[in-house]
Amino acid sequence: MQVPLYQAKAEFFRMLGHPVRIRVLELLGEGPRPVRDLLVETDVEASNLSQQLAVLRRAGIVVSHRDGANVVYALAGPDVADLMRAARRILTEMLQGQAELLASLRVESE
């Protein structure tokens, strides 16, 4: 039985639903990074980062390769970086709308 597209999308977004995974994807959107840099930038334990990278790798969103003693991660394609930028734009618009509403509420209460 084939999974409906809306269900597959829900699973995809559920897989993205961890702050460390989102941060890693934002960082990798800037270009490939070795694990040691991801550790510094995410400020999490190595075991936690490893778990989150494994989830992203299994989903096919990131790829890795060895460069000497380093493991370097990169986005599997540009679409995820586009998705992260779209999420930033959507959140910015939502927060601007909330700020405008808050400002009008403050004016009305004076």
Residue pairs with C-beta under 8 A, 6 or more apart in sequence:
3 11
12 59
15 21
15 55
15 59
16 22
16 25
18 52
18 55
20 42
20 44
20 48
20 49
20 52
21 52
21 55
21 56
22 84
23 41
23 42
24 38
24 42
24 49
24 52
24 53
24 56
24 62
24 73
25 56
25 61
25 62
25 75
25 80
25 81
25 84
26 84
27 33
27 37
27 38
27 41
27 42
28 62
28 73
28 74
28 75
28 80
28 81
29 75
29 80
29 81
29 84
29 85
31 74
32 72
32 73
32 74
33 41
33 72
33 73
33 74
34 67
34 70
34 71
34 72
34 73
35 49
35 53
35 70
35 71
35 72
35 73
36 70
38 49
38 53
38 73
39 46
39 49
42 49
44 52
53 62
53 64
53 73
56 62
57 63
57 64
60 76
61 75
61 76
61 80
62 73
62 74
62 75
62 76
63 73
63 74
63 75
63 76
64 71
64 72
64 73
64 74
65 71
65 72
66 72
75 81
